[in-house]
Amino acid sequence: MNAQDILEQFGPREAMEYDVVIVGAGPAGLSTAIRLKQLAASRGGEVNVVVLEKGAEPGAHILSGAVIDPIALNELIPEWKDKGAPLNQIVTGDDVLFLSPTGATRTPDWLVPNCFHNHGNYVISLGLLTKWLGAQAEELGVEIFPGFTAAEVLYTEAGAVRGVATGNQGIGKDGEPHGSFQLGMELVGKYTVFAEGSRGHLGKQLIARYKLDEGKDPQGYALGVKELWEIDPAKAQPGKVVHTAGWPMDNATYGGGFLYHQEDNKVTLGFVTGLDYKNPWLSPFEEMQRWKTHPAVRAHIEGGKRIGYGARAITAGGLMSLPKTVFPGGALVGCDAGYLNAARIKGSHAAIKSGMLAADAIFDALAQGRSADVLDAYPTAFEASWLHAELNQARNFKSWFKKGVAVGSVMTGIEHWLLPRLGMKAPPWTIHRTQGDHTYLRPAAECTPIEYPKPDNILTFDRLSSVFMSNANHEENQPAHLTLKDATVPVKTNLAIYGGPESRYCPAGVYEFIDDKGSQRLQINAQNCVHCKTCDIKDPTQNIVWVTPEGGGGPNYVGM
């Protein structure tokens, strides 16, 4: 049965009405909700707000470095320290390293570009901060529904967004309802805010429907693969922040590593690979494992124990790729829109601020008795904000690195070190991108295969043992949430021309080409999926479409 057949047989769906419906209980969505309730309390009136979260709880699907600039949190909840926000470890020092295969060159402090300065910032677990924000929102009266996926956008007859519908529960792999079937419900709002994170399933649809990216540069993405380690207390350097460029990436491939010392002898580290890479033999997961073997990285974690793993796409195109963020009945916030500052390797403060700006516009609209119209005050406020000024300074970052690591490094130094010292708040030039990340892959026959070393299970690991540490789980008897537009394309095109890149770019071992009676076929191990969205972005034929699985599935990150 298709979705329409199910609705005709079991409908109508139950509907719940709110002033504001928010999709995603991450920093952006929760900040939107908190700000709305704060405004209602300070200015009088009541705003009914609901937040849907596909993870088992707020923070379960959150993955980030993370070093946070508290500027936006200071604005949202000035008394966050007294309220117990988990910002405990202030940054104590920055190392910016350029790696060769065996050595490392540290950039002198006086030469480090402003975007890499972390004085006054905190090393945190963004998952724990998100969980705390969820508690703050609930204290203010926000309703949070964890374990519920927003599977469908609902529209008025005039074409405005009127809310979302949650996914049906209890649909078997055959597409038929079974004993535990439960029809999804409609959550209808005067305005709906989409805060799904990078490459949001519904956000992607809205951008296409309303042509929100018209006149913008194609969006750029990266994949961050992250691990959490518990290390020897003798090696702990609480607050130490390390960023690396160079090896194992070649000069034509964008990528770099991060390593942050947290409190309690924990180190969070990871590797970011730009998804505009050309060589289909490259594996971002394997590059991260190889990066850990470098002496400058190994020294921090050797003798320790890996206790967490995850991966997530990063929306990194910046200001030039930022779509229009409003449309009839709703708005995009956080990484669903693309506010992350790739030059600073930070998005949490931008997510919080974007949610606050959207909330301000929504509250004023509700106070005027409006609904389902375009919230033009939100992008106007963004253009006048410190966030816009910050992203404007960094607008060329990703485009420069498209010209090679050497050019990108030099121009980052000019734009973020030299120009500020000359009194220029933003570069006087703009470099545009013209292609989507999926277009860059070259035929496998034209590229050099990459031989990755086997894991030693001490410092380096394989995908399956890594996925186990992400606590990823999905109800097995449900339709695969990784869908193909054309089932013949993986073998006839992706395997034949590009060497089957989906088996390498996925950091969770979801895609596997296997021999089936003398011919190859693609097997999709949907149970392994950590919801990183890389396949939806990098598939060269754009044949893979990520859709929402049953609520509560996916990874369940702890301390990430």
N, C-alpha and C positions, 0 to 999 in steps of 0.2 A: 504494500500500500504506500502511496506517496503521501506527503504532508496534507495535501488538500483532501484526499480521500479519508484520512484519519479525522480531519476536522469535520467533514460532512457526517461521518458516522458517529463521532463521540462529542461533537460540539453542541452548543457554543461554549467557548472557554469562559471561565470565571474571570471577571475584570475587577481590578482594584484601582481606585483613582487617587492621585496625589497631585500636589502642586508641581513637584519636580521629581522626575525619575532619573537616576544616575546609574550608568552601566559601568561597573568596575570599582572595587574597593581598594584601589591603590592610592598613592599619595595625592594624585590629581583629583580623583573622584571624592575621596574623603575630605579633602580640603574644600572642595566645592560645597559639600554638605555642611561641614562645620561652619563655614563662612555664612551660609544662608541662615543657619540657626542663630548665629551670633547677631546678624543684622536684625532678625526678627525680635530678638530679646532686647536689643538696644534701641530700636526705633518703634517698637510696638507692633502688634499683629502676630500672626501665626503662619508658618510655612510648613506644609507637610512634605517630608522628603524621604524617599526610599532609595537604598543602594543595593544593587544586585552584584553578587560576587561569585564567579564560577568556581573558585577554589573552596576548599573545605572550611576555611576561615580567612579573614583578612590577613594578608602576608604570606599565605601558603604558596602562591604562585609568583611572589615578588623576588626578583633577582637583580642585584646590582653590586658594584664594587665593594663598598661604597665609601667615598669621602663626600660629606655633605657641607655645603655652604649654608649656615643657618639663617641667612638674610630673610628668606620668605617665612620660615617658621617663626622667626622673631616677630613678624608682622601678624601672622595668623594667631599664634598663642604666645604672647610675650612672656608669660609666666611658665613656659614649658619646663624649666629646670625644677621649679617647685612642684609641678605636676608629675614629675618622674619620667620625663621623656628619656629614652635610652640613648642619649648622646653623652657618653661617659669619657671617651678618649679623644682629647684634643690632639691635633697634629703637632708633632714635635720636630719634624725635619723632613725635607724633600731631597730625594736623589733622582736626577734625570740621567739615565745611562744610555749610551749608544753601544750596542753589542756587536762584536765580531764573533766568529765561530768559537773562539776560545777566550777572548778578552773583553773588557768593558772600559769605556771612557766616561768618566763622570763630568757632567757639565758644571763649570764653576757657578757658584750661587749667583754671582753678579751677572751672569750671562743667561740665566734661566728666564724664559719668557713669562710675562705676567700671568698667562693662562695656567701655568703650572705652579704658581705660588699658592700654598694652602695654609698660610698663617691665619689662625682663627677658625679654621674648619675642623670637622670631627670625623674620625674613622668610626663607622657604624655598621650595624646590620640593618639594612633597609627593611627587611622583613619584620624585624622587631619594632622598628619605628612605625611601620604600617599597622601592625597589630595595636600599638599604643594609640595611633590616630583613630582607629576603629572604636576603641574604648571611649575616647574623647567625644566622638560623634554620637555614640549611643547615650552618653551622659546628657547630651543636649537634646535628646529626643529623636535622633535619626533612626529610622528602621533599617537594619542591615539584614539582607537575606543571603547568607553564605550557602554555597552548594547549588545555586540556581544560575543557569546560563541564559543570557539574553540571546535567543536564537534567531529572532526575526524583528525587523523594524516595522512598526505599524504606521500607516499614513491616513490622513483625512482624504476625503474626496477631492479636495482642492490641491492635494499633493504635499501638505505639510506633515511633518513627523508628529504623531500623537502619542507615541510611547513604544513599548517593545513587548514581545511575547516570549515567555520562557520556553525552553525546549521540553518536548514530551519525554516522560520517563517510562522505561519498560518497553521499548521497541527492540525486537530481536534483530539478529543479523540478517534475517530474511525480510526485514522491513515490516513485519507483522507485530501488532501488540500482543504481549503475553500477560501472564497472570498478575504481574506487578505494575501493569500499565497505569499511568497517570497523565492525564491531559495537561499540557502547559497552560499557564494563565497569562492574562494580559495585564500589564501595568501601564496605566494611561496617565499622562501628565500634561500640564499646560506647557511645560518645556521638558525636553529630555537631553541629558548631557552624556556624551560618550567618552569614557575614560578607560578604554580597554587595554592601553599599553601599545607597544610597537606593533604595527601591521594588524590593527584591530579588525576582526572579522566583519563587524557591522560598519565600522568607520571606513573601511575600504569600499563598501557598497555605497555609503553616503557620498564619498568623494566622487565616485563615478556617476551616481545619479544626478547630483547637483553641479557636476563639473567644477568642483572646488579647487582642483589643481590647474585649471585653465590659466595659461600665461605664466606658470611657475616652472622652475627647473624640475626634472624628474627627481623623485625622492631617492635618497641614498641610504643604504643600510650597512650595518656590520653585524657580525655574530660574536658575542662575548661568551667564552667558555670559562667557567669559574670553579674553583675548589676552595674548600675551607679546611685548614690544617690546625692541629694542636701540636705545638712544638716544645722542644726542650726549654724549660724556663731560663737556662743560661743563654739561650739565643734570642730571647724575647727583647724587643725594642719598642715598647708601646708608643704608638703615635708615629712611627717611622713610615713614610710614604715613598715608594719606589715606582718609577715609570721607566719603561725601556722601549727603545726603538732599534731598528736594525735586525740582526739575526733573530729568528730563523727566516724572516721574510727576505726576498730579493728586492732589488731597488725599484722594481716595477709594481710591487704588491704592497698595499696599505695594510699595516698591522702593527701591533705593539702590545707590551705586557704591563700589568700592574701588580703590585704586591704591597699590601697594607697590614701593618702590625696593629691588631686590636688589643684590648685588655684580656686578662686571663689566659695568657700564652697562646692566643689564637692568631693565625695569619690567614688573611683572605687574599687569594691571588688568582689571576686569570689572564687570558690572552684574547685580544680583540682582532678579528680579521675582517677587513672590508669585503663586502659581498659583491664588489665589482672586480674581483680577481679574474684572471684570464685562463689560467691553467686548470683544466678539469680534473687533473690528477691530484690537485691540492686538497687536503683534508684539514679544516680548521681545528678539529679535535686533536688530530695527530700533531699539528703544529704546536698546540698548547702543551702536549706531553713532551715534545722535543725541547721546547723552550725551557721547561723545568730542569733539564739536564745541564743547562749553562752554569758554569761555576758561580756567576754572580747571583743566580736565582737559587741554585741548589744549596748554597751556603745558609740560606735563611730557613730551609725546611728539612734538610737532611737529618735523619734521626727522629723526625716527627711522625705523626699519623694523620692520614687524610680522613676527615670526618664528614665531609659534605661535597656534593657535586651538583652542578646545574648549568644550563645554557639558555641564552635569550637573545633574540634579535634586538638591535639598537637602531632607532630612527635617527640617522646622523646627517641628513641633508642640510639642516640648518635653515636660516632665514630665507634663503633663495628658493628652497623647496617647500616652505611652509604653505599649506593650502589655505584657502579661505576657511575660517574656522566657525562660521555661522551659516545657517540655512533655516528655512521656515520651520519653526518648532524646536530648534535645538542647537547644540554647539559641540565642538570637539575640544578636548583639553588634554594636557600632558603629552605623552608620547603617541597617543592616538592621532594627534595633530603633527607633532614633530618638533617640540620646543627644546629638545636636548641641545646643550652646547658641546659639540664634539671636541672643540679646542680645549675646553676645560675638563673633558671627560666627566661631565656632571649633567644630570637631568632632574634630580629630585627637587632642587630649589625651584627650577623652572616649572615643574609639574604643579607644585604647591601654589606658586604665584599665578599660573594660568587658571587654576581652579578658583582662586579668589577673585580674579578679574571677571570670570564668567559668572560667578555667584553675585557679584555686585550688579552686573547688568540684568540678571534674572530677577533679583529682588526688586529693583526699580521698576522693571516691566510689570511684575505682579502687583506692585503697589499702585500702578496706573490702570489696573484691571485688564492688562493685555494677556494674550496667550497665543501660542502657535505662530508667532510672527518672527521676523528676523531680528536678532539681538545685536544690532549694529554697534551699540555702546561697548560691547566686549572687545572687538578688534580695535576700536578707536582708543580705548583705555590701554590696550597692549602697546599700541604705537607710541603712547606717551609715557610708558613705564621704563624702569631701569632694566627690565628683562629685554625689551626691544633694543635698548642701547647696547646691552651685553652681546646679544646675538648679531647685531649689526657689525660690531667690531670683529666678530668671528665668522662672518658670512662666507669668506673665501676658503676656509680651512680645508674642507674636504676636496674642493676643486683643485687646490694647489697640489695636494698629494696624488691627484690623478696624473700629474706630470712627473711622478717619481718621488721616492723618499727624500732624495737629496734636495730637490727643488722645494718640496713641501716643508722640509726642516728649515731651509734658509728663509723662505717666505713667512713661515710662522714666526721666526725670530724677528724679521722686519716688522710684521704687523702687530706682534704682541710684545715686543721689547723695544725696538727702535722708535716706531711711530708714537707710542705713548710718551716717550721721553722727549719727543719733539712737540708735544702738546696736541697731538692728533688723536681724537677719540675713536676714529674709524678710518679704515684705508680709503683713499680717494678713487680706488679702482674696484671693479667687480668682475669676478671670473665665474662664468656660467658652466653648468653641466648640461649635456644634451641627451644622454642615454640612460635608460634604466639599468640597474645592476645585472639583470638576467641576460642582457644583450652582449656582455663582454666575453663570455666563454668562447674559446676557440676550439676547433675540432681536435680531438685527442691525438690524432696522427701528427699534428703540427707542434705538439708540446712534449716536453721531456717528462717521462714518468718520474714520480718521487718515491723513493724507497724509504719507508719509515722504519725505525728500529722496533723490534718487538718489545712489549712492556716487560719491566722487571717485577711488577707488582709490589714494589717498594716505593719507588719515586714516580714511576710511570705506570699507567693502567690501560685496560681495554675499555671499549664502550659499554659492554653489558654490565661489568662490575661497577662502572660509573653510574649507569642508570639506576642500578639497585640502590645506590647511595642517595639518589634524588627522591626516593620513596614514590616513584611514579606508579600509578595504578589506574586502570580503567575497568569498568564493568565489561567483562569479556563478551557477553551476549548482547552487543549493540552494533548498529551499523558503523563501519569504519568512518572516523571523522577526517580522514585523509583521503580525499576523493580525486578521481581522475576524470577529466572531461572526455578523454579518449583513451581507452585501455590499451590500444595498440602502440601509442606513442613512446612509452618507456623503452620498449625493445627496438622498434623500427627506427626511432630517431635518437633518443637520448643515449641508448647503449651503442647503437651503430655508429653514430657520429661523435658523441662526446664521451664515450667510454663509461656510461652509466654514472654520472657525477652525483646523483642522489644518494648513492651508496657511500659517498665520501663526505658530502657537505652536511649531511644530517649528523648531529653530535650524539644521537641516541640509538643508532642502529635500527631505525624504523624501516629503511629501504634496503632490500637485499635481492640481488639477482641470483637466481638459483637455476640449476639444470633440471629440466622437467622432460624426461624421455627424449633427450638429445637436443632439446631447444631451450632457450633461455626465457624466463618469465620473471616479472617483478613481484616479489612478495612484500606486502606492507605489514609490518609488525606494529600495529597501532597501539598496542599495550605499552610499548616503550616510550611513547611520545612525551616530551617534556614541554610541549606547547611553545617552542622557541620561534616558530613561524618561518624558519630558514627555507624550508621547501617551497612555501608559498611565494617567497621572494626570489630565490635563486634559480628555480627550475627554468632552463633555457627556453622551453616551449610554453611556459606558463600553463601547463597542463594540470598541475597539482593545485587543488583548492582546499585549504584548511577550513573546516567548518566546526561548529561547536559540538563536543561530545556531551554526554550526560553530565550534569552538574556534580561537582565534588571530585571529578576525575583529574588525572594529570599528576604533576609532581606535588609533593608536600614538603616544601623546604623548611628546614629547621635551622635558625641562626644565620641564614644566608641574607 
